[in-house]
């Protein structure tokens, strides 16, 4: 039995192969993320003036709009406004701020728009700032 103490016949030593393998894995990951489309949530239903049913590829969420308080007298108008801003299948970005009674509380921004619907609902005069009401 002979033992070799020099470089192996494989061309690259194990010490040199590990960084090369890591680099290749990183390249594959970067390419797969660049090719894959961004997955955003989609509006499935406007349930009330402050509740949305939102879904992604395999889950459905009930999302409560953060910092929004809609009075009963303005519910119908708020629902109509939200349905105009967020028609079904409209892709949105959710910025969670917490949870309440098992529901996600979030700021909701339609993709391609810089303004969130939370502050838009307040600016339209259909809701009051619920966060300011809690603090004051």
C-alpha positions as CSV (number, residue, x, y, z in Angstrom):
1,X,0.0,0.0,0.0
2,X,1.4,3.3,-1.0
3,X,0.6,6.7,0.5
4,X,1.0,9.9,-1.5
5,X,2.0,13.0,0.3
6,X,1.8,15.4,-2.6
7,X,-1.1,16.9,-4.5
8,X,-4.0,14.6,-5.4
9,X,-4.8,13.6,-8.9
10,X,-8.1,15.5,-8.9
11,X,-6.6,18.8,-9.8
12,X,-7.8,20.9,-6.9
13,X,-7.1,20.3,-3.3
14,X,-10.0,20.1,-0.8
15,X,-9.0,23.4,0.7
16,X,-9.4,25.1,-2.7
17,X,-12.6,23.2,-3.6
18,X,-14.7,24.5,-0.6
19,X,-14.6,28.2,-1.6
20,X,-15.3,27.2,-5.2
21,X,-18.3,25.1,-4.1
22,X,-19.6,28.0,-1.9
23,X,-19.2,30.4,-4.8
24,X,-21.1,28.2,-7.2
25,X,-24.0,27.7,-4.7
26,X,-24.2,31.5,-4.2
27,X,-24.4,32.0,-7.9
28,X,-27.2,29.5,-8.3
29,X,-29.2,31.1,-5.4
30,X,-28.7,34.6,-6.9
31,X,-29.9,33.4,-10.3
32,X,-32.9,31.6,-8.9
33,X,-34.0,34.6,-6.9
34,X,-33.6,36.9,-9.9
35,X,-35.7,34.6,-12.2
36,X,-38.5,33.9,-9.6
37,X,-41.2,36.5,-9.7
38,X,-41.8,38.6,-6.5
39,X,-44.7,37.1,-4.6
40,X,-47.0,39.7,-3.2
41,X,-50.3,39.2,-1.4
42,X,-53.5,39.7,-3.4
43,X,-56.7,41.3,-2.2
44,X,-59.4,38.7,-2.3
45,X,-62.2,40.6,-0.6
46,X,-63.0,43.8,1.2
47,X,-64.9,42.6,4.3
48,X,-65.6,45.9,6.0
49,X,-64.2,49.5,6.2
50,X,-61.1,48.3,8.1
51,X,-60.9,44.5,7.2
52,X,-59.5,42.9,4.1
53,X,-59.2,39.2,3.1
54,X,-55.8,38.8,1.5
55,X,-54.1,35.8,0.1
56,X,-50.7,34.7,-1.1
57,X,-49.9,31.5,-3.0
58,X,-51.2,29.1,-0.4
59,X,-52.6,31.0,2.6
60,X,-55.4,33.4,3.3
61,X,-55.2,36.2,5.9
62,X,-57.7,38.5,7.5
63,X,-55.9,41.8,7.6
64,X,-57.1,44.7,9.8
65,X,-55.9,48.1,8.6
66,X,-53.6,49.7,11.1
67,X,-54.4,53.0,12.7
68,X,-57.8,53.2,11.1
69,X,-61.1,53.7,13.0
70,X,-64.3,53.7,10.8
71,X,-67.6,54.7,12.4
72,X,-70.7,52.6,11.6
73,X,-72.3,55.5,9.7
74,X,-69.4,55.6,7.3
75,X,-68.9,51.8,6.8
76,X,-70.7,51.7,3.4
77,X,-68.7,54.6,2.0
78,X,-65.4,53.2,3.3
79,X,-66.1,49.8,1.8
80,X,-66.9,51.4,-1.6
81,X,-63.7,53.5,-1.4
82,X,-61.6,50.5,-0.5
83,X,-63.1,48.4,-3.3
84,X,-62.3,51.2,-5.8
85,X,-58.7,51.4,-4.5
86,X,-58.2,47.6,-4.0
87,X,-60.2,45.6,-6.6
88,X,-60.0,41.9,-6.4
89,X,-56.6,40.4,-7.3
90,X,-54.8,43.7,-6.7
91,X,-51.4,43.0,-5.5
92,X,-50.4,44.7,-2.2
93,X,-47.5,45.0,0.1
94,X,-48.3,44.3,3.8
95,X,-46.3,46.0,6.5
96,X,-47.3,44.3,9.8
97,X,-47.5,46.3,12.9
98,X,-49.0,43.6,15.2
99,X,-52.0,41.3,15.6
100,X,-55.3,41.6,17.3
101,X,-57.7,38.7,18.0
102,X,-55.8,36.4,15.7
103,X,-55.9,38.9,12.8
104,X,-52.9,40.6,11.2
105,X,-52.8,44.3,11.7
106,X,-50.9,46.0,8.9
107,X,-50.3,49.0,6.7
108,X,-51.4,48.1,3.2
109,X,-49.8,49.6,0.1
110,X,-50.9,48.6,-3.4
111,X,-47.9,47.6,-5.5
112,X,-46.8,50.4,-7.9
113,X,-48.3,53.0,-5.5
114,X,-46.4,54.9,-2.9
115,X,-49.4,55.7,-0.7
116,X,-50.9,53.2,1.7
117,X,-54.7,52.8,1.9
118,X,-54.7,53.3,5.6
119,X,-53.8,57.0,5.4
120,X,-55.8,57.4,2.2
121,X,-58.9,56.3,4.0
122,X,-58.3,58.9,6.7
123,X,-57.4,61.6,4.1
124,X,-60.7,60.8,2.3
125,X,-62.6,61.7,5.5
126,X,-64.0,58.1,5.8
127,X,-62.0,57.2,8.9
128,X,-60.2,58.7,11.8
129,X,-56.6,58.0,12.9
130,X,-57.0,55.1,15.4
131,X,-53.5,55.4,16.6
132,X,-53.9,59.0,17.6
133,X,-57.2,58.1,19.3
134,X,-55.4,55.4,21.3
135,X,-52.7,57.7,22.4
136,X,-54.8,60.7,23.2
